[in-house]
Amino acid sequence: MQVPKNFVAEPFEYHQELELTIERLTNLGMGLARVDGWVVMVPYVIPGEKVRARIFRNFQNYSDADLIEVIEPSPERVEPKCPLYQTCGGCQYQHIEYGQQLKEKTGHVEELMQKLGGIDHPVELAHGSPQVYHYRSKITPHYNRPDKEGRQPIGFLQYGRRNQIVDVQQCPIATEAINEALPEAREEARRAGGKKRRKRGGTLLMRHVLEGVVTDPQEIVSERVGEVCFQFKAGEFFQNNPYILPELVEYVAAEAASEGARYLVDAYCGVGLFALSTAKNFEQVAGVEISEPAVRWAQANAKISNVKNARFVIGKAEAIFNGLKFPAGETAMVIDPPRKGCDESFRQQLLAYRPQRLVYVSCDPATQARDLKEFIAGGYQITRIQPFDLFPHTRHIENVVSLSLS
C-alpha cells in the first residue's frame, strides 16, 4: 500500500478502518459521524446506520472515508437500480427509500435556511417527483481522448475523481427514450471523432423533447408545460424533469397570485417559463432578462401559445427595472436566478422597487438563504417554504420561498 505524498497522518493513519454510527446527512449528500468529537464524512449511508469506513484523507477539522461495510443497515435502505452506483458520481441517494430522501432534503433546506440566513421558519415536506426513475430529459455524457490501449469511456465522472470517466451505457434516471438512443449516439461519437476532437475529448448532448431525442445543441426544439408550448435551442437551459415541472409552475403561479397582485414581473425569465405559464392569473405580465436571445425566444413563445398579456424586456444588470410601469404595491415578482443567486445590483434594485409579493425559486438553497437574509432585512417576511424534488436520487433540491412586504 502506497501512502499519497501529501497525506497528513493526523488524527488517523492512511486506510485506517473505523466503526462509525452515522448522525446525519449533510446537504452535499455525505454521512456525518464522529470519533471523540472529530468529524468523519462517509458517502452512501443513512442516519442511524453503523458502518465500517476506511480513511483516505485528513483535513484541518474533519476526515474523509470510503464506505467498506454496512454493519447495521437502516430500515430505509433499499437496493440501488443502477449497477454503476457508488462508482459513477451522478447519484448520491439511490440506496435510500424515496420517502426518506424527501425527508432528508427537507432537513437540508431547514439547516441551510437557519445557518446561512438566520431563518427559523417551518419548511414543508419536499414535493416528490411523480416519476422517480427515468425522469431526466437531458443528459450530457463526457469523453476524453482514447487511452494507450484505445479505450474511450463515455459517461460521467467517477465518484471522488476529477478526471476519471465511468463508461455509462445506460442511465436509469434518464428517460427511456434517451436510453434507447444512447448506444447509437455513443457509437457515432467514437466514429466521428476526428484527430482534433479525439485529442480534446468532448461532450454528448441527449435531450428528450416533443420532437424526440435530439443531439444537436443548435436544433430548435419544443417542450410543453401545461397549456403552454416553449421553443428553445436544444443546448440551452430548460428544466430537465418534465414530470414534476407542471406542478412546480402551478405552485409558483398560485403563490404569486395569493395576495391579489394584478401584475407579475418574471425576473431572470429565460425563454418565458414562469411568465407565460402564470399569465392567465394576472392582468399583465413582464419578463425581464439580460440575455437578448432568451428574450427573443420568450417573445416567440408568447406568440406560439397566443399569450397576449405578456411582454418581455432586455434588462441590463445596472438598470433592470427601469422599463417597468407596474405599480409596486400591486405587483408580484418571480425570481429564478442561476446557482450563484441574485447579484448585489439586482438585490438593491429589487429592494428599491419593493414589489408587494416575492416568489423566489432556487436550485441552490445556500445562495438563496443569503439573498433572503437581505430581503428580510429590507422589509419582507417569509410566508411559506416549499422544496420540490426535481432530481430524485441526487443531493440536489429546488426550493421555493414566498415572501410578502411587511
C-alpha positions in Angstrom: 0.0 0.0 0.0 1.4 3.3 -1.1 0.6 6.3 1.0 -0.1 9.5 -1.0 2.8 12.0 -0.7 0.6 14.8 0.7 -1.3 12.6 3.2 -1.4 14.1 6.7 -1.4 11.2 9.2 -3.4 13.0 11.9 -5.7 12.1 13.5 -5.9 8.8 11.5 -3.4 6.7 9.5 -3.9 6.2 5.8 -6.6 3.5 5.2 -7.2 3.1 9.0 -10.6 1.4 9.4 -13.2 2.7 11.8 -16.6 1.6 13.1 -18.9 4.6 13.0 -22.5 5.5 13.7 -23.9 8.0 11.2 -25.6 11.0 12.9 -27.0 12.8 9.8 -26.5 13.6 6.1 -25.0 16.9 5.0 -26.5 18.9 2.2 -23.7 17.5 -0.1 -25.1 14.0 0.5 -22.4 12.8 2.8 -22.9 11.0 6.1 -21.5 12.6 9.2 -20.1 10.6 12.1 -17.8 11.5 15.0 -14.9 9.8 16.7 -14.2 11.5 20.1 -15.8 14.7 18.7 -13.8 14.5 15.4 -16.0 14.6 12.3 -15.7 11.8 9.7 -17.5 12.0 6.3 -18.7 8.8 4.7 -20.8 8.5 1.4 -23.7 6.2 0.6 -25.0 5.9 4.2 -28.2 6.7 6.1 -28.6 8.3 9.6 -28.6 5.8 12.4 -26.6 3.2 10.5 -23.5 1.5 12.0 -20.8 1.2 9.3 -17.2 0.3 8.7 -15.2 3.0 6.9 -11.6 3.5 5.6 -9.8 6.8 6.0 -8.3 8.3 2.9 -7.8 12.0 3.7 -7.5 14.2 6.8 -8.3 17.9 6.7 -7.9 20.5 9.4 -11.2 19.8 11.1 -12.6 16.6 9.5 -11.6 13.4 7.7 -12.9 11.7 4.5 -13.5 8.0 4.5 -14.8 5.4 2.0 -17.7 3.1 3.0 -16.4 -0.5 3.4 -19.4 -2.3 5.0 -22.8 -1.5 6.4 -22.8 -3.4 9.8 -26.3 -2.4 10.9 -28.5 -1.1 8.0 -31.3 1.3 8.3 -34.9 0.2 7.6 -34.9 2.9 4.8 -32.0 1.2 2.9 -33.1 -0.2 -0.5 -31.2 -1.8 -3.4 -30.0 0.8 -6.0 -31.2 0.2 -9.5 -28.0 1.3 -11.2 -25.2 -1.2 -11.5 -22.7 1.7 -11.5 -24.0 3.2 -8.3 -21.1 4.2 -6.0 -18.8 4.2 -9.0 -20.5 6.8 -11.1 -20.7 10.1 -9.2 -24.0 11.2 -10.7 -26.3 10.0 -7.9 -25.9 10.1 -4.1 -29.2 8.6 -2.7 -30.3 5.6 -4.7 -29.7 3.5 -1.6 -32.4 5.5 0.3 -36.1 4.8 0.2 -37.7 7.7 -1.7 -39.9 8.9 1.1 -36.9 9.2 3.3 -35.0 11.0 0.5 -37.7 13.7 0.7 -37.4 14.0 4.4 -33.6 14.3 4.2 -33.8 17.0 1.6 -36.4 18.9 3.6 -33.9 18.8 6.5 -31.1 20.1 4.3 -33.2 23.1 3.4 -34.1 23.8 7.0 -30.4 23.6 8.0 -29.3 26.0 5.2 -32.0 28.5 6.0 -31.1 28.6 9.6 -27.3 28.5 9.3 -26.8 30.9 6.3 -29.9 33.1 6.5 -30.7 33.1 10.2 -34.2 32.0 9.1 -36.3 30.0 11.6 -39.4 29.3 9.5 -41.2 25.9 9.0 -40.2 24.1 5.8 -42.9 21.9 4.2 -42.1 18.4 3.2 -40.3 18.3 -0.1 -42.8 17.8 -3.0 -41.9 14.5 -4.6 -41.4 13.8 -8.3 -44.3 11.8 -9.9 -41.6 9.8 -11.7 -38.6 8.7 -9.6 -36.6 6.8 -12.2 -36.4 7.6 -16.0 -37.3 11.3 -15.3 -34.4 13.2 -16.6 -35.0 14.7 -20.1 -31.4 15.9 -20.7 -28.0 14.3 -20.1 -24.5 15.3 -21.2 -22.1 12.3 -21.1 -18.4 13.2 -21.5 -15.4 11.5 -23.0 -11.7 12.0 -23.1 -9.3 11.0 -25.9 -8.6 7.3 -26.1 -6.0 5.9 -23.7 -2.9 3.9 -24.8 -5.0 0.7 -25.1 -7.6 2.5 -27.3 -10.3 2.6 -24.6 -12.6 5.6 -24.6 -15.2 5.5 -21.9 -18.2 7.8 -22.5 -20.2 8.7 -19.4 -19.8 10.7 -16.2 -17.1 11.5 -13.7 -16.2 8.7 -11.3 -17.1 9.3 -7.7 -14.2 11.0 -5.9 -12.1 11.6 -9.1 -11.7 14.8 -11.0 -10.8 13.4 -14.5 -11.7 9.7 -14.5 -14.8 9.0 -16.6 -17.0 6.0 -15.9 -18.4 4.3 -19.1 -22.2 4.6 -18.9 -24.1 2.5 -21.4 -27.5 3.1 -19.7 -28.6 5.6 -17.1 -31.7 4.7 -15.0 -32.5 8.3 -14.2 -32.6 9.4 -17.9 -35.8 8.9 -19.8 -36.3 5.6 -21.5 -36.2 7.3 -24.9 -32.7 8.7 -24.1 -31.5 5.2 -23.1 -32.8 3.8 -26.3 -30.9 6.4 -28.3 -27.8 6.3 -26.2 -26.0 3.3 -27.8 -26.1 4.8 -31.3 -25.0 8.2 -30.0 -22.1 6.7 -28.2 -21.0 4.8 -31.3 -21.4 7.9 -33.5 -19.2 9.9 -31.1 -16.4 7.3 -31.4 -16.8 7.1 -35.2 -17.0 10.8 -35.8 -14.1 11.7 -33.5 -11.5 13.2 -35.9 -7.9 14.0 -34.8 -8.8 17.3 -33.2 -11.8 16.0 -31.4 -10.1 12.9 -30.2 -7.2 14.9 -28.8 -9.6 17.0 -26.7 -12.4 14.6 -26.0 -15.9 16.1 -26.0 -19.5 16.1 -24.6 -22.6 14.4 -26.0 -26.0 16.1 -25.7 -29.0 13.9 -25.3 -32.3 15.9 -25.0 -35.7 14.3 -25.0 -38.3 16.7 -26.2 -41.6 16.7 -28.2 -39.6 16.1 -31.4 -37.9 13.0 -29.9 -34.3 12.6 -28.7 -32.1 15.4 -30.1 -28.3 15.5 -30.1 -27.6 18.8 -31.9 -27.2 21.7 -29.5 -28.3 24.2 -32.1 -31.5 22.4 -33.1 -34.7 24.2 -32.3 -36.9 22.0 -30.0 -40.2 22.2 -28.2 -41.4 21.3 -24.7 -45.0 21.6 -23.4 -45.7 22.6 -19.8 -49.4 22.6 -19.1 -51.2 24.5 -21.8 -48.1 26.5 -23.0 -45.6 25.4 -25.6 -42.0 26.5 -25.4 -39.3 26.5 -28.1 -35.6 26.9 -27.5 -32.3 25.6 -28.7 -31.6 22.1 -27.5 -28.3 23.1 -25.9 -29.8 25.9 -23.9 -31.2 25.8 -20.3 -34.6 24.4 -19.7 -35.7 22.4 -16.6 -34.9 18.7 -17.0 -37.7 16.9 -15.2 -40.9 17.4 -17.3 -42.9 15.1 -14.9 -42.8 17.5 -11.9 -42.4 20.8 -13.9 -46.2 21.5 -14.3 -46.7 21.0 -10.6 -43.8 23.4 -9.8 -45.2 26.0 -12.2 -48.7 25.8 -10.9 -47.5 26.2 -7.3 -45.4 29.3 -8.2 -48.4 30.8 -10.1 -50.7 30.3 -7.1 -48.2 31.7 -4.6 -47.6 34.8 -6.8 -51.3 35.5 -7.1 -52.2 34.6 -3.5 -52.5 38.1 -2.1 -54.3 39.7 -5.0 -51.5 41.1 -7.1 -52.7 42.3 -10.5 -49.3 42.4 -12.2 -46.4 39.9 -12.4 -42.7 40.5 -13.1 -40.7 37.4 -14.0 -37.0 38.4 -13.3 -34.4 36.1 -14.9 -37.3 35.0 -17.2 -35.2 33.0 -19.7 -37.4 31.7 -22.5 -40.5 32.7 -20.5 -41.3 29.6 -18.4 -42.9 31.3 -15.4 -44.1 34.4 -17.2 -46.1 32.6 -19.8 -47.3 29.8 -17.5 -48.7 32.2 -15.0 -50.0 34.9 -17.3 -53.6 33.7 -17.0 -53.5 34.7 -13.3 -52.6 38.3 -13.9 -53.8 41.4 -15.9 -50.3 41.9 -17.3 -47.0 40.1 -17.1 -43.5 41.4 -17.8 -40.5 39.1 -18.2 -37.1 40.7 -17.6 -33.9 39.0 -18.9 -30.3 40.1 -19.5 -29.8 37.7 -22.4 -31.2 39.1 -25.7 -31.5 35.7 -27.4 -33.6 34.4 -24.5 -35.9 37.4 -24.7 -36.4 36.7 -28.4 -37.4 33.1 -27.6 -39.8 34.3 -24.9 -41.4 36.7 -27.3 -41.8 33.9 -29.9 -43.2 31.5 -27.3 -45.8 34.1 -26.3 -47.0 34.2 -30.0 -46.9 30.3 -30.3 -49.3 29.9 -27.3 -51.3 33.1 -28.0 -50.5 34.7 -24.7 -51.4 38.4 -25.3 -50.9 40.0 -21.9 -47.1 39.3 -21.6 -44.2 41.4 -22.8 -40.5 40.8 -22.4 -37.8 43.4 -22.0 -34.0 43.1 -22.1 -32.9 44.4 -18.7 -29.3 45.4 -18.1 -27.9 44.5 -14.7 -27.4 48.1 -13.6 -30.9 49.2 -14.5 -33.0 46.0 -14.7 -36.4 47.5 -13.6 -36.2 50.9 -15.4 -38.7 50.0 -18.1 -41.4 48.7 -15.7 -44.6 50.7 -15.3 -46.4 48.4 -12.9 -47.3 49.9 -9.5 -45.1 48.0 -7.0 -48.0 47.7 -4.5 -50.0 45.6 -6.9 -47.1 43.6 -8.3 -45.8 40.1 -7.6 -42.3 39.1 -8.7 -40.9 35.7 -9.5 -37.2 35.3 -9.1 -35.4 32.2 -10.6 -31.7 33.1 -10.8 -28.7 30.9 -11.7 -27.0 28.8 -9.0 -24.9 31.8 -7.8 -28.2 33.6 -6.7 -29.1 37.2 -7.2 -26.2 39.6 -7.7 -25.8 42.6 -5.5 -27.1 45.1 -8.1 -30.3 43.1 -8.6 -30.9 42.8 -4.8 -30.5 46.6 -4.3 -32.9 47.4 -7.2 -35.5 44.9 -6.0 -35.5 46.5 -2.6 -35.8 49.9 -4.1 -38.7 48.8 -6.3 -40.4 46.9 -3.4 -43.0 44.7 -5.1 -45.9 43.5 -2.9 -45.1 39.8 -3.2 -41.9 37.7 -4.0 -41.7 34.1 -5.0 -38.0 33.0 -5.1 -37.2 29.8 -6.9 -33.7 28.4 -6.4 -31.6 25.4 -7.4 -29.2 26.3 -4.6 -30.8 26.9 -1.1 -27.4 28.1 0.2 -27.2 31.2 -2.1 -31.0 31.6 -1.7 -30.6 31.8 2.1 -28.0 34.6 1.7 -30.3 36.6 -0.5 -33.4 36.0 1.7 -31.5 37.4 4.7 -31.1 40.7 2.8 -34.7 40.7 1.7 -35.9 40.2 5.2 -33.7 43.0 6.5 -35.2 45.1 3.7 -38.8 44.7 5.0 -40.1 41.3 3.6 -41.3 38.4 5.7 -41.5 34.7 4.7 -44.9 33.2 4.4 -44.0 29.7 3.0 -41.0 27.5 2.2 -41.7 24.6 -0.1 -38.9 22.4 -1.7 -39.5 20.5 -4.9 -37.6 17.4 -5.7 -36.7 17.8 -9.4 -33.8 15.4 -9.2 -34.6 12.2 -7.3 -31.6 10.1 -6.1 -29.3 13.1 -6.2 -28.5 15.6 -3.4 -30.0 18.4 -5.5 -33.2 20.2 -4.5 -35.2 23.1 -5.9 -36.6 25.4 -3.2 -39.5 27.9 -3.5 -39.8 30.6 -0.8 -42.7 33.0 -0.8 -42.4 36.5 0.8 -44.7 39.5 1.4 -43.8 43.1 2.1 -44.3 43.6 5.9 
